[in-house]
Amino acid sequence: MTKIKAWLSAARFRTLPLSISGIIVGTALANFYGHSNTTIFVLALATTLGFQITSNFANDYGDGVKGTDNDERIGPKRAYQSGLLSRKELKRGIIIACFINLLLVLAVVYYAFGTQYLLYLLIFALLGILSIWAAIRYTVGSSAYGYKGFGDIFVFLFFGILGVLGSMFLYTKFLVPQAILPAITIGLLSTGVLNLNNLRDFASDKNAGKKTLVVQMGFKNGKIYHYTLLVLAFIGMLVFVTANFESWKNGIPLLAFIPIFLHLKKVRSVQQPVLLDPELKKLALSTFLLALLFYFCYNNFL
């Protein structure tokens, strides 16, 4: 495998649709409340993709160095684990990715706020830097929060609350109380994807000392937690749709929960963690589908 293919593998493109779901929903909300800007949309997407790719590089590095990625791991082989990229190469890649992310953060916040909203510019620049930090510290370092069971909280906040409400604010310069509901939905579904990953890796994480919530609560309770996340996500979207219902088109995003509930049925029957691996893609793509349907329905495209 060439180095280019190795880096593409480390970037883990299958994780990218989920990462931009919050931006798509936040943009739809902004349009719903009368604000749109193609340049902000493109820059916000690029910034979020940069965060996710940086996080993927850092996870590959952090889990590889700590020995969490080993022969017991069920999912796809990682670049460091497989020897495709060295520790030094990955570290250099993370540094370069962080620099690119910083440039993207500065570009999107300056374009959105300029000097007219200097306070907003400073706040969002700080949030961008915090996002870069969170992308790295999930698995990297002795105090990596992903190894202490805090990954779920960070995913909920950064993929859901900040991703949706933050992107909406870039356009509107204001927030509305109802917008929290789609943000919670995307946050819970994204947390569900992480939890499913942790359910799949339950045994290897436990043996490696990675104390995810699933490791702390056990496999059975981890599944109950999974059901709770996804059902609450459905309720959040249902309440938003009901509160803003004008025609049948407003309910179309709820169709994305059909494959999500079929996924829950599958998870309920699974007893062996290895069988959960195919479900990761299903849940991630279902969340992306929800974001797309929400975007189309609340932009009057249907």
C-alpha positions as a LaTeX table, in Angstrom:
\begin{tabular}{lrrr}
\hline
Residue & $x$ (\AA) & $y$ (\AA) & $z$ (\AA) \\
\hline
Met1 & 0.00 & 0.00 & 0.00 \\
Thr2 & 1.33 & 3.45 & $-0.95$ \\
Lys3 & 1.70 & 6.23 & 1.62 \\
Ile4 & $-1.18$ & 8.12 & 0.03 \\
Lys5 & $-3.46$ & 5.14 & 0.49 \\
Ala6 & $-2.19$ & 4.73 & 4.04 \\
Trp7 & $-3.11$ & 8.34 & 4.87 \\
Leu8 & $-6.50$ & 7.93 & 3.20 \\
Ser9 & $-7.04$ & 4.83 & 5.32 \\
Ala10 & $-6.06$ & 6.74 & 8.48 \\
Ala11 & $-8.50$ & 9.53 & 7.56 \\
Arg12 & $-11.35$ & 6.96 & 7.79 \\
Phe13 & $-13.71$ & 8.43 & 5.24 \\
Arg14 & $-16.60$ & 6.32 & 6.46 \\
Thr15 & $-16.74$ & 8.50 & 9.58 \\
Leu16 & $-17.06$ & 11.78 & 7.67 \\
Pro17 & $-20.80$ & 11.78 & 6.79 \\
Leu18 & $-21.69$ & 11.58 & 10.48 \\
Ser19 & $-19.32$ & 14.44 & 11.34 \\
Ile20 & $-21.04$ & 16.90 & 8.98 \\
Ser21 & $-24.60$ & 15.96 & 9.97 \\
Gly22 & $-24.68$ & 18.68 & 12.63 \\
Ile23 & $-23.52$ & 21.33 & 10.12 \\
Ile24 & $-26.24$ & 20.28 & 7.66 \\
Val25 & $-28.95$ & 20.47 & 10.33 \\
Gly26 & $-27.63$ & 23.80 & 11.67 \\
Thr27 & $-27.63$ & 25.22 & 8.14 \\
Ala28 & $-31.19$ & 24.01 & 7.60 \\
Leu29 & $-32.29$ & 25.71 & 10.82 \\
Ala30 & $-30.64$ & 28.96 & 9.73 \\
Asn31 & $-32.45$ & 28.78 & 6.39 \\
Phe32 & $-35.69$ & 27.93 & 8.17 \\
Tyr33 & $-35.35$ & 31.16 & 10.14 \\
Gly34 & $-34.48$ & 33.19 & 7.04 \\
His35 & $-30.68$ & 33.12 & 6.74 \\
Ser36 & $-28.43$ & 31.41 & 4.19 \\
Asn37 & $-24.87$ & 31.81 & 2.91 \\
Thr38 & $-23.12$ & 29.35 & 0.62 \\
Thr39 & $-19.61$ & 30.44 & 1.60 \\
Ile40 & $-20.29$ & 29.91 & 5.31 \\
Phe41 & $-21.76$ & 26.50 & 4.49 \\
Val42 & $-18.67$ & 25.40 & 2.54 \\
Leu43 & $-16.23$ & 26.75 & 5.13 \\
Ala44 & $-18.17$ & 25.17 & 8.01 \\
Leu45 & $-18.21$ & 21.81 & 6.23 \\
Ala46 & $-14.47$ & 22.01 & 5.51 \\
Thr47 & $-13.72$ & 22.94 & 9.12 \\
Thr48 & $-15.77$ & 20.09 & 10.53 \\
Leu49 & $-14.24$ & 17.58 & 8.13 \\
Gly50 & $-10.83$ & 18.85 & 9.24 \\
Phe51 & $-11.73$ & 18.27 & 12.89 \\
Gln52 & $-12.89$ & 14.74 & 12.17 \\
Ile53 & $-9.86$ & 13.77 & 10.12 \\
Thr54 & $-7.58$ & 15.19 & 12.80 \\
Ser55 & $-9.48$ & 13.19 & 15.40 \\
Asn56 & $-9.10$ & 10.03 & 13.30 \\
Phe57 & $-5.34$ & 10.57 & 12.96 \\
Ala58 & $-5.09$ & 11.21 & 16.71 \\
Asn59 & $-7.17$ & 8.14 & 17.59 \\
Asp60 & $-5.02$ & 5.99 & 15.33 \\
Tyr61 & $-1.92$ & 7.38 & 17.06 \\
Gly62 & $-3.24$ & 7.36 & 20.64 \\
Asp63 & $-4.78$ & 3.89 & 20.60 \\
Gly64 & $-1.78$ & 2.52 & 18.73 \\
Val65 & 0.77 & 3.90 & 21.17 \\
Lys66 & $-1.25$ & 2.72 & 24.17 \\
Gly67 & $-1.64$ & $-0.76$ & 22.69 \\
Thr68 & $-5.43$ & $-0.58$ & 22.61 \\
Asp69 & $-5.37$ & $-1.38$ & 18.90 \\
Asn70 & $-4.19$ & $-4.99$ & 18.98 \\
Asp71 & $-5.12$ & $-8.38$ & 17.60 \\
Glu72 & $-8.20$ & $-8.48$ & 19.86 \\
Arg73 & $-9.73$ & $-5.46$ & 18.15 \\
Ile74 & $-12.74$ & $-6.34$ & 16.01 \\
Gly75 & $-12.99$ & $-3.35$ & 13.66 \\
Pro76 & $-10.88$ & $-2.44$ & 10.62 \\
Lys77 & $-7.11$ & $-2.43$ & 11.09 \\
Arg78 & $-5.64$ & 0.98 & 11.86 \\
Ala79 & $-2.71$ & 2.52 & 9.98 \\
Tyr80 & $-0.32$ & 2.53 & 12.97 \\
Gln81 & $-1.47$ & $-0.88$ & 14.15 \\
Ser82 & $-0.81$ & $-2.35$ & 10.70 \\
Gly83 & 2.56 & $-0.66$ & 10.31 \\
Leu84 & 1.40 & 1.41 & 7.33 \\
Leu85 & 2.34 & 4.65 & 9.09 \\
Ser86 & 4.99 & 5.11 & 11.73 \\
Arg87 & 4.53 & 6.87 & 15.05 \\
Lys88 & 6.63 & 9.79 & 13.78 \\
Glu89 & 4.64 & 10.06 & 10.53 \\
Leu90 & 1.31 & 10.09 & 12.33 \\
Lys91 & 2.50 & 12.69 & 14.81 \\
Arg92 & 3.65 & 14.92 & 11.95 \\
Gly93 & 0.31 & 14.40 & 10.21 \\
Ile94 & $-1.59$ & 15.45 & 13.33 \\
Ile95 & 0.47 & 18.67 & 13.61 \\
Ile96 & $-0.13$ & 19.55 & 9.95 \\
Ala97 & $-3.85$ & 18.78 & 10.30 \\
Cys98 & $-4.09$ & 21.02 & 13.37 \\
Phe99 & $-2.47$ & 23.90 & 11.48 \\
Ile100 & $-4.91$ & 23.48 & 8.58 \\
Asn101 & $-7.81$ & 23.32 & 11.05 \\
Leu102 & $-6.69$ & 26.54 & 12.69 \\
Leu103 & $-6.63$ & 28.30 & 9.32 \\
Leu104 & $-10.12$ & 27.00 & 8.51 \\
Val105 & $-11.45$ & 28.11 & 11.91 \\
Leu106 & $-10.07$ & 31.62 & 11.40 \\
Ala107 & $-11.48$ & 31.73 & 7.87 \\
Val108 & $-15.03$ & 30.72 & 8.78 \\
Val109 & $-15.33$ & 32.91 & 11.89 \\
Tyr110 & $-13.82$ & 35.94 & 10.15 \\
Tyr111 & $-16.11$ & 35.54 & 7.14 \\
Ala112 & $-19.16$ & 35.05 & 9.39 \\
Phe113 & $-18.48$ & 37.85 & 11.88 \\
Gly114 & $-15.73$ & 40.09 & 10.50 \\
Thr115 & $-14.81$ & 42.92 & 12.84 \\
Gln116 & $-18.43$ & 43.98 & 13.27 \\
Tyr117 & $-19.06$ & 41.16 & 15.76 \\
Leu118 & $-15.65$ & 41.05 & 17.41 \\
Leu119 & $-16.89$ & 39.32 & 20.57 \\
Tyr120 & $-18.57$ & 36.56 & 18.56 \\
Leu121 & $-15.40$ & 36.18 & 16.49 \\
Leu122 & $-13.28$ & 35.70 & 19.60 \\
Ile123 & $-15.75$ & 33.27 & 21.19 \\
Phe124 & $-16.01$ & 31.10 & 18.08 \\
Ala125 & $-12.27$ & 31.19 & 17.50 \\
Leu126 & $-11.84$ & 29.91 & 21.06 \\
Leu127 & $-14.48$ & 27.21 & 20.45 \\
Gly128 & $-12.62$ & 26.21 & 17.31 \\
Ile129 & $-9.35$ & 25.85 & 19.21 \\
Leu130 & $-11.20$ & 23.87 & 21.88 \\
Ser131 & $-12.58$ & 21.59 & 19.16 \\
Ile132 & $-9.05$ & 20.92 & 17.90 \\
Trp133 & $-7.97$ & 20.13 & 21.45 \\
Ala134 & $-10.93$ & 17.78 & 21.92 \\
Ala135 & $-10.18$ & 16.01 & 18.64 \\
Ile136 & $-6.66$ & 15.20 & 19.82 \\
Arg137 & $-7.15$ & 14.55 & 23.53 \\
Tyr138 & $-9.79$ & 11.85 & 23.05 \\
Thr139 & $-7.08$ & 9.19 & 22.98 \\
Val140 & $-3.74$ & 11.04 & 23.04 \\
Gly141 & $-1.87$ & 11.65 & 26.28 \\
Ser142 & $-1.90$ & 10.20 & 29.77 \\
Ser143 & $-5.09$ & 12.09 & 30.62 \\
Ala144 & $-6.99$ & 11.20 & 27.43 \\
Tyr145 & $-10.67$ & 11.69 & 28.26 \\
Gly146 & $-11.79$ & 8.81 & 26.03 \\
Tyr147 & $-10.01$ & 6.43 & 28.40 \\
Lys148 & $-11.93$ & 7.79 & 31.38 \\
Gly149 & $-15.49$ & 7.48 & 30.09 \\
Phe150 & $-15.96$ & 11.11 & 29.05 \\
Gly151 & $-16.05$ & 10.50 & 25.30 \\
Asp152 & $-19.84$ & 10.36 & 25.22 \\
Ile153 & $-20.19$ & 13.82 & 26.78 \\
Phe154 & $-17.72$ & 15.38 & 24.35 \\
Val155 & $-19.36$ & 13.77 & 21.31 \\
Phe156 & $-22.80$ & 14.94 & 22.43 \\
Leu157 & $-21.57$ & 18.49 & 22.96 \\
Phe158 & $-19.33$ & 18.89 & 19.89 \\
Phe159 & $-21.30$ & 16.87 & 17.32 \\
Gly160 & $-24.72$ & 17.89 & 18.57 \\
Ile161 & $-25.01$ & 21.07 & 20.59 \\
Leu162 & $-22.01$ & 22.96 & 19.21 \\
Gly163 & $-22.23$ & 21.46 & 15.73 \\
Val164 & $-25.90$ & 22.35 & 15.19 \\
Leu165 & $-26.36$ & 25.51 & 17.26 \\
Gly166 & $-22.88$ & 26.83 & 16.49 \\
Ser167 & $-23.30$ & 26.45 & 12.74 \\
Met168 & $-26.78$ & 28.01 & 12.91 \\
Phe169 & $-25.37$ & 31.00 & 14.80 \\
Leu170 & $-22.71$ & 31.58 & 12.13 \\
Tyr171 & $-25.53$ & 32.51 & 9.76 \\
Thr172 & $-28.13$ & 34.06 & 12.05 \\
Lys173 & $-26.20$ & 35.70 & 14.92 \\
Phe174 & $-29.09$ & 34.53 & 17.14 \\
Leu175 & $-30.56$ & 31.31 & 18.55 \\
Val176 & $-34.13$ & 30.18 & 19.22 \\
Pro177 & $-35.17$ & 27.77 & 22.00 \\
Gln178 & $-36.66$ & 25.21 & 19.58 \\
Ala179 & $-33.32$ & 24.77 & 17.82 \\
Ile180 & $-32.03$ & 22.83 & 20.82 \\
Leu181 & $-34.26$ & 19.87 & 19.88 \\
Pro182 & $-32.56$ & 18.96 & 16.55 \\
Ala183 & $-29.21$ & 19.66 & 18.22 \\
Ile184 & $-30.03$ & 17.17 & 20.97 \\
Thr185 & $-31.20$ & 14.63 & 18.39 \\
Ile186 & $-27.97$ & 14.79 & 16.38 \\
Gly187 & $-25.92$ & 14.76 & 19.59 \\
Leu188 & $-27.68$ & 11.67 & 20.92 \\
Leu189 & $-27.41$ & 9.79 & 17.62 \\
Ser190 & $-23.71$ & 10.65 & 17.34 \\
Thr191 & $-23.20$ & 9.47 & 20.91 \\
Gly192 & $-25.05$ & 6.31 & 19.91 \\
Val193 & $-22.48$ & 5.67 & 17.17 \\
Leu194 & $-19.66$ & 6.06 & 19.69 \\
Asn195 & $-21.46$ & 3.80 & 22.16 \\
Leu196 & $-21.95$ & 1.17 & 19.47 \\
Asn197 & $-18.23$ & 1.33 & 18.73 \\
Asn198 & $-17.54$ & 0.85 & 22.44 \\
Leu199 & $-19.99$ & $-2.05$ & 22.63 \\
Arg200 & $-18.17$ & $-3.72$ & 19.74 \\
Asp201 & $-14.78$ & $-3.14$ & 21.39 \\
Phe202 & $-15.96$ & $-4.02$ & 24.90 \\
Ala203 & $-13.54$ & $-6.91$ & 25.47 \\
Ser204 & $-10.44$ & $-5.33$ & 23.91 \\
Asp205 & $-11.06$ & $-1.98$ & 25.62 \\
Lys206 & $-11.51$ & $-3.69$ & 28.99 \\
Asn207 & $-8.30$ & $-5.67$ & 28.61 \\
Ala208 & $-6.40$ & $-2.55$ & 27.51 \\
Gly209 & $-7.64$ & $-0.46$ & 30.44 \\
Lys210 & $-9.74$ & 1.88 & 28.31 \\
Lys211 & $-12.57$ & 2.69 & 30.72 \\
Thr212 & $-15.35$ & 3.67 & 28.33 \\
Leu213 & $-18.87$ & 3.96 & 29.73 \\
Val214 & $-19.61$ & 0.49 & 28.33 \\
Val215 & $-16.62$ & $-0.97$ & 30.16 \\
Gln216 & $-17.75$ & 0.74 & 33.36 \\
Met217 & $-21.44$ & $-0.25$ & 33.13 \\
Gly218 & $-21.07$ & $-3.63$ & 31.41 \\
Phe219 & $-22.14$ & $-4.92$ & 28.01 \\
Lys220 & $-25.79$ & $-5.54$ & 28.94 \\
Asn221 & $-26.30$ & $-2.11$ & 30.49 \\
Gly222 & $-24.41$ & $-0.59$ & 27.57 \\
Lys223 & $-27.11$ & $-1.94$ & 25.27 \\
Ile224 & $-29.85$ & $-0.46$ & 27.46 \\
Tyr225 & $-27.99$ & 2.86 & 27.37 \\
His226 & $-27.92$ & 2.54 & 23.56 \\
Tyr227 & $-31.69$ & 2.09 & 23.36 \\
Thr228 & $-32.17$ & 5.12 & 25.59 \\
Leu229 & $-29.97$ & 7.37 & 23.44 \\
Leu230 & $-31.79$ & 6.53 & 20.22 \\
Val231 & $-35.32$ & 6.66 & 21.62 \\
Leu232 & $-34.64$ & 10.07 & 23.19 \\
Ala233 & $-33.22$ & 11.22 & 19.83 \\
Phe234 & $-36.50$ & 10.24 & 18.15 \\
Ile235 & $-38.54$ & 12.07 & 20.79 \\
Gly236 & $-36.46$ & 15.23 & 20.32 \\
Met237 & $-37.03$ & 15.26 & 16.56 \\
Leu238 & $-40.71$ & 14.34 & 16.94 \\
Val239 & $-41.31$ & 17.27 & 19.29 \\
Phe240 & $-39.58$ & 19.69 & 16.88 \\
Val241 & $-41.57$ & 18.40 & 13.90 \\
Thr242 & $-44.84$ & 18.59 & 15.84 \\
Ala243 & $-44.14$ & 22.13 & 17.06 \\
Asn244 & $-43.41$ & 23.33 & 13.51 \\
Phe245 & $-45.90$ & 21.17 & 11.60 \\
Glu246 & $-47.46$ & 22.86 & 8.57 \\
Ser247 & $-47.80$ & 19.99 & 6.09 \\
Trp248 & $-46.94$ & 16.33 & 5.65 \\
Lys249 & $-43.52$ & 17.32 & 4.29 \\
Asn250 & $-42.41$ & 18.43 & 7.75 \\
Gly251 & $-42.65$ & 14.84 & 8.98 \\
Ile252 & $-40.37$ & 13.35 & 6.32 \\
Pro253 & $-37.20$ & 13.50 & 8.50 \\
Leu254 & $-38.85$ & 11.03 & 10.86 \\
Leu255 & $-38.59$ & 8.39 & 8.12 \\
Ala256 & $-34.86$ & 8.18 & 8.91 \\
Phe257 & $-35.81$ & 6.55 & 12.20 \\
Ile258 & $-37.19$ & 3.47 & 10.42 \\
Pro259 & $-33.69$ & 2.05 & 9.78 \\
Ile260 & $-32.63$ & 3.33 & 13.22 \\
Phe261 & $-35.34$ & 1.31 & 14.97 \\
Leu262 & $-34.55$ & $-1.72$ & 12.80 \\
His263 & $-30.98$ & $-1.24$ & 13.97 \\
Leu264 & $-32.18$ & $-1.25$ & 17.60 \\
Lys265 & $-33.98$ & $-4.53$ & 16.98 \\
Lys266 & $-30.74$ & $-6.03$ & 15.68 \\
Val267 & $-28.70$ & $-4.71$ & 18.63 \\
Arg268 & $-31.22$ & $-6.20$ & 21.05 \\
Ser269 & $-30.70$ & $-9.68$ & 19.60 \\
Val270 & $-26.90$ & $-9.51$ & 19.42 \\
Gln271 & $-24.97$ & $-11.30$ & 22.14 \\
Gln272 & $-21.52$ & $-11.31$ & 20.55 \\
Pro273 & $-19.83$ & $-7.88$ & 20.16 \\
Val274 & $-18.24$ & $-8.86$ & 16.83 \\
Leu275 & $-21.71$ & $-8.89$ & 15.23 \\
Leu276 & $-22.17$ & $-5.19$ & 16.00 \\
Asp277 & $-19.52$ & $-4.00$ & 13.55 \\
Pro278 & $-21.85$ & $-3.79$ & 10.49 \\
Glu279 & $-24.34$ & $-1.80$ & 12.58 \\
Leu280 & $-21.90$ & 1.11 & 12.94 \\
Lys281 & $-22.24$ & 2.06 & 9.29 \\
Lys282 & $-26.03$ & 1.66 & 9.41 \\
Leu283 & $-26.46$ & 4.02 & 12.35 \\
Ala284 & $-23.97$ & 6.59 & 11.06 \\
Leu285 & $-25.56$ & 6.66 & 7.59 \\
Ser286 & $-29.07$ & 6.78 & 9.11 \\
Thr287 & $-28.02$ & 9.88 & 11.07 \\
Phe288 & $-26.64$ & 11.41 & 7.87 \\
Leu289 & $-29.91$ & 10.55 & 6.10 \\
Leu290 & $-31.84$ & 12.30 & 8.87 \\
Ala291 & $-29.69$ & 15.41 & 8.40 \\
Leu292 & $-30.25$ & 15.40 & 4.62 \\
Leu293 & $-34.01$ & 14.93 & 4.94 \\
Phe294 & $-34.16$ & 17.68 & 7.55 \\
Tyr295 & $-32.19$ & 19.97 & 5.24 \\
Phe296 & $-34.44$ & 19.35 & 2.24 \\
Cys297 & $-37.70$ & 19.55 & 4.17 \\
Tyr298 & $-36.87$ & 22.77 & 5.99 \\
Asn299 & $-35.56$ & 24.48 & 2.87 \\
Asn300 & $-38.75$ & 23.90 & 0.88 \\
Phe301 & $-37.01$ & 21.62 & $-1.61$ \\
Leu302 & $-39.73$ & 18.94 & $-1.27$ \\
\hline
\end{tabular}
